[in-house]
Each structure stands twice: as C-alpha cells, then as structure tokens.
C-alpha cells in the first residue's frame, strides 16, 4: 500500500491545523503515507514540526472542552438550585 503523496499529505495537514479540523487531522494521521524516500532533512523537520503543532492544538482543544463542560455543570447546578423543590410524594389530601 503506497498511500498518499507526501507533499499532498503535508499540504492537507497544514490546512487541517489552520482550520482546527480535528477529524481531518485524525484521518491524516491514520492514513498511510510513505516518507521513507524523503531525503530532504528540512521536509522531515517540517513534518515533525507539524505533528507537534497538531498535538499542541489537540491538547488545547481538549482543555477548552474540559472548561466548557465544567461551566455547563455549574450552569445546570445553578438552574437546579433556582427551581422550586418538587414534592415526590403523592399528596391526596390537597
């Protein structure tokens, strides 16, 4: 299996980072691409840099998600605290 052209892969990877497209990043990371014939050390460094950037982006997005989820939990707790307490028993005397 040869996979995708390395230069095309790099271009798509850059676009995915710029667009913060996590689905595309995962798809590209999991796609077969053969860099074994790449003799230019600058190209290899570029790929390593892009992988580090993608990793940093994914960690930052994960942290943002954690913060958003914590805020949602706080909001739900606040909303629940402002709601009147419901009597769970059936009151047939009223």
C-alpha positions as CSV (number, residue, x, y, z in Angstrom):
1,X,0.0,0.0,0.0
2,X,1.6,3.2,-1.1
3,X,-0.7,5.7,0.4
4,X,-0.9,9.4,-0.3
5,X,1.7,11.6,-1.9
6,X,3.8,13.0,1.0
7,X,3.7,16.6,-0.3
8,X,-0.1,16.5,-0.7
9,X,-0.4,15.0,2.8
10,X,1.7,17.8,4.2
11,X,-0.5,20.4,2.5
12,X,-3.7,18.8,3.7
13,X,-2.2,18.5,7.2
14,X,-1.3,22.2,7.3
15,X,-4.9,23.1,6.2
16,X,-6.3,20.9,8.9
17,X,-4.2,22.6,11.6
18,X,-5.1,26.1,10.3
19,X,-8.8,25.2,10.2
20,X,-8.6,23.3,13.6
21,X,-10.2,20.4,11.8
22,X,-9.7,17.5,14.3
23,X,-11.5,15.0,12.1
24,X,-9.1,15.7,9.2
25,X,-6.1,15.6,11.5
26,X,-7.0,12.2,12.8
27,X,-7.8,10.9,9.4
28,X,-4.5,12.2,8.0
29,X,-2.5,10.8,11.0
30,X,-4.1,7.4,10.4
31,X,-3.7,7.4,6.6
32,X,-0.7,5.6,5.1
33,X,1.9,8.0,3.7
34,X,5.5,6.9,2.8
35,X,8.1,9.4,3.9
36,X,10.9,6.9,3.6
37,X,12.1,8.2,0.3
38,X,12.2,11.8,1.6
39,X,15.9,12.8,1.6
40,X,15.4,16.5,2.4
41,X,16.1,17.0,6.2
42,X,14.1,20.2,6.1
43,X,11.0,18.3,4.9
44,X,11.4,15.8,7.7
45,X,11.8,18.6,10.2
46,X,8.7,20.3,8.8
47,X,6.6,17.1,9.2
48,X,7.9,16.8,12.8
49,X,7.0,20.4,13.5
50,X,3.5,19.9,12.0
51,X,3.0,16.8,14.2
52,X,4.0,18.8,17.3
53,X,1.7,21.7,16.3
54,X,-1.2,19.2,15.8
55,X,-0.5,17.7,19.2
56,X,-0.5,21.1,20.9
57,X,-3.7,22.0,19.1
58,X,-5.5,18.9,20.2
59,X,-4.4,19.4,23.8
60,X,-5.6,23.0,23.7
61,X,-8.9,22.0,22.2
62,X,-9.2,19.2,24.9
63,X,-8.6,21.8,27.6
64,X,-11.2,24.1,26.1
65,X,-13.7,21.3,26.1
66,X,-13.0,20.5,29.8
67,X,-13.5,24.1,30.7
68,X,-16.8,24.3,28.7
69,X,-18.0,21.1,30.3
70,X,-17.2,22.4,33.8
71,X,-19.1,25.6,33.0
72,X,-22.1,23.6,31.8
73,X,-22.1,21.6,35.0
74,X,-22.1,24.9,37.0
75,X,-24.9,26.3,35.0
76,X,-27.0,23.1,35.4
77,X,-26.3,23.2,39.1
78,X,-27.4,26.8,39.3
79,X,-30.5,26.2,37.3
80,X,-31.4,23.3,39.5
81,X,-30.9,25.4,42.7
82,X,-33.3,28.1,41.5
83,X,-36.1,25.6,40.7
84,X,-38.7,25.0,43.4
85,X,-38.3,21.7,45.2
86,X,-40.8,19.2,44.0
87,X,-42.6,17.0,46.5
88,X,-42.1,13.5,45.2
89,X,-44.8,12.1,47.4
90,X,-48.4,11.9,46.2
91,X,-50.4,14.3,48.3
92,X,-54.0,13.1,48.1
93,X,-55.2,15.4,51.0
94,X,-54.9,18.6,49.0
